[in-house]
Amino acid sequence: VVDRKVPTIGYVLLVSGLVALSSVGAALELQKGGVSPEMKIFWRLNSTSIIFLWLAAKKINRKEFARFTSKQLWIEMPFAAANYAVVNTAFACALEMTSLVNAFILSNMASLLMIGSKFALGTPVLFYEGLGALIGFAGALICAAAGDGDTDTNGDHRALLIDREMTGNILAFLASVS
């Protein structure tokens, strides 16, 4: 019998990640200077990739670089880079079209998608994994379905706003899938 227990560091990382994600929206709104939050987040993500590229280049020497197979070097790495570009671009565009809350929740659903795919493929899902996934999906659906409550606009303009917000939600979800 395998006793699966989450170590304390797992809970510490979970709480710190929650605090970090929760503070990003407030930090973006507090920054002044005429630059849109979308550009700030786009440059933050790209600067992170530039820093990690420099650290990776410094770490890998000729001997380690020679261990990469042709498939890894010419197929998997460009595919990963393209997916990272899609994540960044979709998230930045989603911020422009939908609310900050929806963009962050829907773009950070990768772990929920993995649990959902385990369930769909018939792989056993632990009780707490399933419970967490259900709570996460319910929260995402509530956030995606909740509008801004603006009832002062006419019908055509309101329909365009809803279409724009749903497009932003789909882009944020695409960022999570990528």
C-alpha positions in Angstrom: 0.0 0.0 0.0 1.4 3.4 -1.0 0.7 6.2 1.4 0.5 9.4 -0.6 1.1 12.5 1.5 1.9 15.9 0.3 5.0 17.3 2.0 4.8 20.6 3.7 6.8 22.3 1.0 4.0 21.5 -1.4 1.5 23.5 0.6 4.1 26.4 1.0 4.6 26.4 -2.8 0.8 26.4 -3.4 0.2 29.3 -1.1 3.1 31.3 -2.4 1.9 30.7 -6.0 -1.6 31.8 -5.0 -0.2 35.0 -3.4 2.0 35.7 -6.4 -0.8 35.3 -9.0 -3.2 37.3 -6.8 -0.8 40.2 -6.6 0.0 40.5 -10.3 -3.3 42.2 -11.2 -3.0 44.8 -8.4 0.7 45.4 -9.4 -0.3 46.0 -13.0 -3.0 48.4 -12.1 -0.8 50.3 -9.6 1.9 51.0 -12.2 1.6 54.3 -14.0 3.4 55.7 -16.9 1.2 55.4 -20.0 2.2 51.9 -20.9 -0.8 49.5 -21.2 -0.9 46.4 -18.9 -0.8 44.2 -21.9 2.6 45.6 -23.0 3.9 45.3 -19.4 2.9 41.7 -19.2 4.2 40.9 -22.7 7.6 42.4 -21.9 7.7 40.7 -18.5 7.2 37.3 -20.1 9.7 38.0 -22.9 12.3 39.3 -20.5 11.9 36.2 -18.4 12.5 34.0 -21.5 15.6 36.1 -22.4 17.0 35.7 -18.9 16.4 32.0 -18.9 17.9 31.6 -22.4 21.1 33.3 -21.1 21.2 31.1 -18.0 20.6 28.0 -20.1 23.3 29.0 -22.6 25.7 29.6 -19.8 24.9 26.2 -18.3 25.2 24.0 -21.4 28.6 23.3 -22.7 29.7 21.5 -25.9 29.6 18.1 -24.2 26.0 18.6 -22.9 24.9 20.2 -26.1 26.1 17.1 -28.0 23.7 14.9 -26.0 20.7 16.4 -27.8 19.2 14.3 -30.5 18.3 15.8 -33.9 14.7 15.3 -33.0 15.1 17.3 -29.8 17.2 20.0 -31.4 15.2 20.6 -34.6 11.6 19.5 -33.7 10.9 19.6 -29.9 12.8 22.8 -29.0 11.3 24.9 -31.8 7.9 23.4 -30.9 8.4 24.4 -27.3 9.5 27.9 -28.3 6.5 28.3 -30.5 4.1 27.2 -27.8 5.7 29.6 -25.4 5.2 32.4 -27.9 1.6 31.4 -28.3 1.1 31.4 -24.5 2.6 34.9 -24.2 0.7 36.4 -27.1 -2.6 34.8 -26.3 -2.4 35.9 -22.7 -1.5 39.5 -23.7 -4.3 39.6 -26.2 -6.7 38.1 -23.7 -5.9 40.9 -21.2 -7.0 43.4 -23.8 -10.3 41.7 -24.5 -11.5 40.3 -21.1 -11.2 41.1 -17.5 -8.0 40.6 -15.6 -9.6 37.9 -13.4 -10.8 35.9 -16.4 -7.4 36.2 -18.1 -5.5 34.9 -15.1 -7.8 32.1 -14.1 -8.4 30.8 -17.6 -4.7 31.0 -18.6 -3.5 29.1 -15.5 -5.7 26.0 -16.0 -2.9 23.7 -17.3 -3.0 21.5 -14.2 -6.8 21.2 -14.3 -6.6 20.3 -18.0 -4.1 17.5 -17.1 -6.5 16.1 -14.4 -9.4 16.4 -16.8 -7.4 14.5 -19.5 -6.5 11.8 -17.0 -10.2 11.4 -16.3 -11.2 11.4 -20.0 -8.5 8.8 -20.8 -9.6 6.5 -18.0 -6.5 6.9 -15.9 -7.2 6.7 -12.2 -7.6 10.2 -10.6 -7.0 10.5 -6.9 -10.0 11.9 -4.8 -8.3 15.2 -3.9 -7.1 15.7 -7.5 -10.6 15.2 -8.8 -12.1 17.4 -6.1 -9.6 20.2 -6.8 -10.2 19.9 -10.5 -14.0 20.2 -10.0 -13.6 23.3 -7.8 -11.2 24.8 -10.4 -13.4 24.1 -13.3 -16.5 25.5 -11.4 -14.5 28.7 -10.6 -13.4 29.1 -14.2 -16.9 28.6 -15.5 -18.3 31.2 -13.0 -15.7 33.7 -13.9 -16.1 33.2 -17.6 -19.9 33.4 -17.4 -20.0 36.4 -15.2 -20.3 39.6 -17.1 -19.3 43.1 -16.0 -23.0 43.8 -15.1 -23.1 46.8 -17.5 -26.8 47.3 -18.3 -26.6 50.9 -19.6 -25.5 50.0 -23.1 -27.9 49.3 -26.0 -28.4 45.7 -27.2 -26.1 45.7 -30.2 -23.2 47.3 -28.3 -23.8 44.9 -25.4 -23.7 41.9 -27.8 -20.3 43.2 -29.2 -18.9 43.5 -25.7 -20.0 40.0 -24.8 -18.5 38.6 -28.0 -15.2 40.5 -27.3 -15.1 39.2 -23.7 -15.8 35.6 -24.8 -13.1 35.9 -27.5 -10.7 37.0 -24.7 -11.8 34.1 -22.5 -11.1 31.7 -25.4 -7.7 33.3 -26.0 -6.9 32.9 -22.2 -7.9 29.3 -22.3 -5.7 28.8 -25.5 -2.8 30.2 -23.4 -3.5 27.5 -20.9 -3.7 24.7 -23.5 -0.4 25.8 -25.1 
